Amino acid sequence: MLNIRLFGGFLLAGPNGPLDGPRTRKAAFLLGYLALLSGRAETRERLSGLLWSSRGEAQARGSLRQALAEIRRICGDALEADQQTVRLATADLDCDATAFLVAADADGAQMLARAAMLYQGPLLDGFDPPDPGAADWLRIERERLHRTALGLLAKAAQAEGLTADERGTVAGLARRVLAVDPTAEEAHRMLMAAALAEGRTTEALRLYDVCAEALRREFDAEPEQATRALAEKARSGDAASADASSVSKPDGDAPPSHDGPSIVVMPFENLSGDPGQGAFIDGIVEEVTGALARMRDFFVIARQTANTFKGVAHDVRDVGRRLGVRYVLEGAVRRSGDRVRISVSLIDAEGGALLWSDRFDGEVADVFDFQDEIAMRVAGALHPSLRAAEVERARRKRPDSLAAYDRVMRAYPHLWAHTEVDNADAMALLTEALQESPDYGLAAALLAWCHAQNVSYLWSNDPDIDRREAVALCKRAAGLVEDDATALAAIGAAYSQATEEFEIAETYVQRSLSIDPNNAWGWARGGWVRLYDNDPDTALERFTRARRLSPLDPLDFNLSFGTAAGHAAKGDYELATTLTEEGLRSKPNLIWPYRLLAVSAALSGQSEKAHGAIERLLEAHPDLTIEKMKALMPRGILKHMPYYWEGLRLAGLPEK
């Protein structure tokens, strides 16, 4: 599966992280152009004229062949070409720009927020067009997508029923639009309406003044009537009647807004000359991110999103703009035997200024202390009221063995892959970690989740044994994890998948989020917990929060499936079908989501699509029946979702 990010720059990623892009600018531009066609074919003549307009026909076609060969090196059989036309098949492609257009054209608050999250800046921002024809095309496409974003903001300002998180996501879009086009009144109005809805009248008036000044400076014009009306409401104190009045104030457990210090901890560079040190270095980044995230005053981008920049040259100002954060922490690690050196720099993403840097030298055994020291120094640099005691309270119970710690870090990519083979690999590594360090609560909690996944995803040969193992490991981990937010979320997830103890599952999720309100994975797992306990509205809110905290998350496909399941539970089977297909485009090798596709497609009257999904399931599980699925599925589906079995029957799955 190839992920192509065209908004805010150009980025390629595969299932395991960032990929090297095409070796030439023209090949990179061509790849972006084909991706934006959404699977439609383009003529070779058009492509040659677009990128090699100054060359003769034969020479231009030869250059096109070379560029296509470079794209084929990356995309493989997804690139389809004959003598006349070229197309990029969409089955193995996930492009943010095309997904944005689909979401922007759909109805509903969830899709509106989804579109707002995807638009991370102008198309191919910072990309120098390699030919006058390409420059004209890029200008037109940027304007088209910019107008679509403005239309979203206008729609959001009038929308009813947006949650605080959805409104926050749209506000992020407004800020990104204004960074490029300070005169965009739709963006100014969106931010003003959101401020009024939360009672911040002074802020609304300040935003109006900023808008008015930009319009006078650029066009010698005054704000439109709709903008002036919002300002009048602010002056009169009539905030409750603002267009965005349906937005409620965030509750006490909501993640901190961007009004406080917002930061992303970038992947640290490996200077050791040994690729095998990658898991060790990832662990350092994980711990520093976690220590900062548990400070409620901070907004911290999830590590999964930060990891999409791994191995990719980047400008911190571009990173800050794409992720909506003010600060960027960069670092490098050099390990030689038992010695380790960690260098870190804290940078203001708005201007690129270096705020603080330091170097930590010592023994590998001291690495946990270094991680806490880095977090403490960053906190002090960004927020003087946060003292060392805050970091001290954020410390976790550490494993007895660095080898155990390393195995858990190596297990993470397998945990996120959502395949049977990867789940087995993760279980082997986590089992070894527990053998090295029997009191390592995080390893026990993650292993419990693996056993629960074995059952939920139809991988288990004996579901009763896997369920018992999951519960036993949950109980073992519960007494060991103390304030480890990830471990607590894993315990809650395992209970929700392996048992009917939804109250216990929710308790662990709540504990996790109270410790680390920035834990995107915790919000995602919490969404599934609420879904299994027949609370789809809260589930959808949690999935939205997870996306806000980790906008480029490689696990975004799982949020698509969760959101789809939430809408199915609310009876919107057509939207559920669309979202499930969106997730499958990101992860077409997954099998288990086809059961959700079969259900939602069947119940929305798309019988051919439903039958196709059942055929895909039966290819992987030839003896699968409804009776067998009832023995394997999470207990909440049995208890609360009778429509699920009705959908499978309509789709053609045998009863016995």
DAWO-V461536 format. One record per residue. RES is the residue in one letter. PSI is psi in whole degrees, 0 to 359 (999 if undefined). OMEGA is omega as a letter, one per 40 degrees, with the letter a starting at -180 (NA if undefined). Layout:
# DAWO-V461536
res=(RES:RES)
psi=(PSI:PSI)
omega=(OMEGA:OMEGA)
This chain:
# DAWO-V461536
res=(M:L:N:I:R:L:F:G:G:F:L:L:A:G:P:N:G:P:L:D:G:P:R:T:R:K:A:A:F:L:L:G:Y:L:A:L:L:S:G:R:A:E:T:R:E:R:L:S:G:L:L:W:S:S:R:G:E:A:Q:A:R:G:S:L:R:Q:A:L:A:E:I:R:R:I:C:G:D:A:L:E:A:D:Q:Q:T:V:R:L:A:T:A:D:L:D:C:D:A:T:A:F:L:V:A:A:D:A:D:G:A:Q:M:L:A:R:A:A:M:L:Y:Q:G:P:L:L:D:G:F:D:P:P:D:P:G:A:A:D:W:L:R:I:E:R:E:R:L:H:R:T:A:L:G:L:L:A:K:A:A:Q:A:E:G:L:T:A:D:E:R:G:T:V:A:G:L:A:R:R:V:L:A:V:D:P:T:A:E:E:A:H:R:M:L:M:A:A:A:L:A:E:G:R:T:T:E:A:L:R:L:Y:D:V:C:A:E:A:L:R:R:E:F:D:A:E:P:E:Q:A:T:R:A:L:A:E:K:A:R:S:G:D:A:A:S:A:D:A:S:S:V:S:K:P:D:G:D:A:P:P:S:H:D:G:P:S:I:V:V:M:P:F:E:N:L:S:G:D:P:G:Q:G:A:F:I:D:G:I:V:E:E:V:T:G:A:L:A:R:M:R:D:F:F:V:I:A:R:Q:T:A:N:T:F:K:G:V:A:H:D:V:R:D:V:G:R:R:L:G:V:R:Y:V:L:E:G:A:V:R:R:S:G:D:R:V:R:I:S:V:S:L:I:D:A:E:G:G:A:L:L:W:S:D:R:F:D:G:E:V:A:D:V:F:D:F:Q:D:E:I:A:M:R:V:A:G:A:L:H:P:S:L:R:A:A:E:V:E:R:A:R:R:K:R:P:D:S:L:A:A:Y:D:R:V:M:R:A:Y:P:H:L:W:A:H:T:E:V:D:N:A:D:A:M:A:L:L:T:E:A:L:Q:E:S:P:D:Y:G:L:A:A:A:L:L:A:W:C:H:A:Q:N:V:S:Y:L:W:S:N:D:P:D:I:D:R:R:E:A:V:A:L:C:K:R:A:A:G:L:V:E:D:D:A:T:A:L:A:A:I:G:A:A:Y:S:Q:A:T:E:E:F:E:I:A:E:T:Y:V:Q:R:S:L:S:I:D:P:N:N:A:W:G:W:A:R:G:G:W:V:R:L:Y:D:N:D:P:D:T:A:L:E:R:F:T:R:A:R:R:L:S:P:L:D:P:L:D:F:N:L:S:F:G:T:A:A:G:H:A:A:K:G:D:Y:E:L:A:T:T:L:T:E:E:G:L:R:S:K:P:N:L:I:W:P:Y:R:L:L:A:V:S:A:A:L:S:G:Q:S:E:K:A:H:G:A:I:E:R:L:L:E:A:H:P:D:L:T:I:E:K:M:K:A:L:M:P:R:G:I:L:K:H:M:P:Y:Y:W:E:G:L:R:L:A:G:L:P:E:K)
psi=(131:126:125:121:116:341:131:9:208:122:135:141:149:190:335:13:190:150:155:135:183:152:342:154:323:323:321:316:318:320:316:319:312:322:321:348:353:41:355:151:149:146:149:326:315:317:321:317:331:323:343:51:337:357:161:164:314:318:320:319:323:318:322:317:318:317:320:326:322:320:321:328:328:317:344:223:353:334:118:127:142:197:338:324:166:139:157:112:141:349:327:28:135:112:127:325:318:322:324:315:321:312:322:332:349:167:159:150:322:315:327:314:324:315:318:322:324:327:96:14:177:153:128:46:133:359:123:111:134:6:148:322:320:323:318:315:316:320:315:316:321:317:318:312:325:317:322:319:320:321:323:316:320:319:319:323:334:352:145:146:8:136:170:320:319:318:323:322:317:324:324:319:316:318:322:322:317:333:334:322:87:349:6:99:329:321:317:316:321:314:322:314:320:320:318:321:332:11:13:72:323:318:320:318:324:318:323:317:321:316:312:318:319:318:320:319:317:321:359:45:165:159:154:166:319:325:318:325:321:320:320:320:322:317:327:353:12:51:330:338:10:160:329:29:344:351:127:157:145:144:176:339:3:152:149:147:175:359:331:182:128:135:151:135:110:157:132:147:140:108:11:342:9:106:337:348:2:317:321:316:320:324:322:314:319:315:318:317:315:319:320:320:331:357:116:341:346:149:117:124:138:151:327:320:314:327:343:346:3:128:8:129:137:157:128:330:323:318:313:320:318:323:353:35:157:330:148:130:121:158:170:147:133:119:133:106:237:6:145:142:128:122:133:150:135:124:139:114:338:316:353:11:140:121:326:143:155:169:138:120:141:197:153:325:342:2:326:321:322:317:316:322:319:312:319:318:321:314:317:324:326:332:88:336:348:111:179:331:330:318:322:320:340:357:147:166:119:156:159:340:132:331:320:317:316:321:323:318:321:336:333:310:326:323:320:348:333:38:159:315:315:322:320:320:318:317:320:315:319:324:318:321:319:330:323:320:87:338:19:94:323:318:318:319:316:324:323:317:322:316:319:322:324:319:309:327:17:30:353:135:335:89:327:320:315:320:316:319:319:313:318:318:326:314:323:316:325:325:0:337:338:256:30:104:320:316:318:321:322:322:314:319:317:316:320:331:330:347:181:14:65:330:319:315:314:324:316:321:315:320:318:312:335:329:315:85:356:8:98:319:324:318:322:311:324:328:317:324:313:325:314:334:22:42:69:331:312:323:314:322:319:321:322:318:319:318:323:321:336:73:340:28:130:339:14:330:323:327:325:316:319:316:321:314:324:317:326:318:334:0:3:78:332:314:322:320:314:315:324:318:324:315:321:333:329:328:69:345:351:146:316:328:345:337:321:321:318:315:307:322:317:316:346:9:11:70:322:317:321:315:322:322:319:320:320:320:316:336:320:329:80:330:20:136:168:320:315:323:324:333:341:332:157:142:332:328:321:321:323:354:69:333:335:313:327:317:319:322:315:327:345:13:130:149:314:999)
omega=(a:i:i:i:a:a:i:a:i:a:i:i:i:a:a:i:a:i:i:a:i:a:i:i:a:i:i:i:i:i:i:i:a:i:a:i:i:i:i:a:i:a:i:i:i:a:i:i:a:a:a:a:a:a:i:a:a:a:i:i:i:i:i:i:i:i:i:i:i:i:i:i:a:a:a:a:i:i:a:a:i:a:a:a:i:i:i:a:a:a:a:a:i:a:a:a:i:i:i:a:i:a:a:a:a:i:i:a:a:a:i:i:i:i:i:i:a:a:a:i:a:i:i:a:a:a:a:a:a:a:i:i:i:i:i:i:a:i:a:a:i:i:i:a:i:i:i:i:i:i:i:a:i:i:a:a:a:a:i:i:i:i:i:a:i:i:i:i:i:i:i:i:a:i:i:i:a:i:a:a:a:a:a:a:i:i:i:a:i:a:i:a:i:i:i:a:i:i:a:a:i:i:i:i:i:i:i:i:i:i:a:a:i:a:i:a:a:a:a:a:i:i:i:a:a:i:i:a:i:i:i:i:i:a:a:a:a:a:a:a:a:a:a:a:i:a:i:i:i:i:a:a:a:i:i:i:i:i:i:i:i:a:i:i:a:i:i:a:i:a:a:a:a:i:a:i:a:a:i:a:i:i:i:i:i:a:i:i:a:a:i:a:a:i:a:i:a:i:a:i:a:a:a:i:i:a:i:i:a:i:a:i:a:i:a:i:i:i:a:a:a:a:i:i:a:a:i:i:i:a:i:a:i:i:i:a:a:i:i:i:i:i:a:i:i:a:i:a:a:a:a:a:i:a:a:i:a:a:a:a:i:i:i:a:a:a:i:i:i:a:i:a:i:a:a:a:i:i:i:a:a:a:a:a:i:a:a:a:i:i:i:i:a:a:i:i:a:i:i:a:i:i:i:i:a:a:i:i:i:i:a:a:i:i:a:a:i:i:a:a:a:i:i:i:i:i:i:a:a:i:i:i:i:i:i:a:a:a:a:a:a:i:a:a:i:i:i:i:i:i:i:i:i:a:a:a:i:a:a:i:i:a:a:i:i:i:i:i:a:a:i:i:i:a:i:a:a:a:a:a:i:a:i:a:a:i:i:i:i:i:i:i:a:i:a:a:a:a:i:a:a:i:i:i:a:i:a:i:i:i:i:a:i:i:a:a:i:a:a:a:i:i:a:i:i:i:i:i:a:i:i:a:i:i:a:a:i:i:a:i:a:i:i:i:i:i:a:a:a:a:i:a:i:i:a:i:a:i:i:i:i:i:i:a:i:i:i:i:i:i:i:a:i:i:i:i:a:a:i:i:i:i:a:i:i:a:a:a:i:a:a:a:i:i:i:i:i:a:a:i:a:a:i:i:i:a:a:i:i:i:i:i:i:i:i:i:a:i:a:a:a:a:a:i:i:i:i:i:i:i:a:a:i:a:a:i:i:a:a:a:i:i:a:a:i:i:i:i:i:a:i:i:a:i:a:NA)
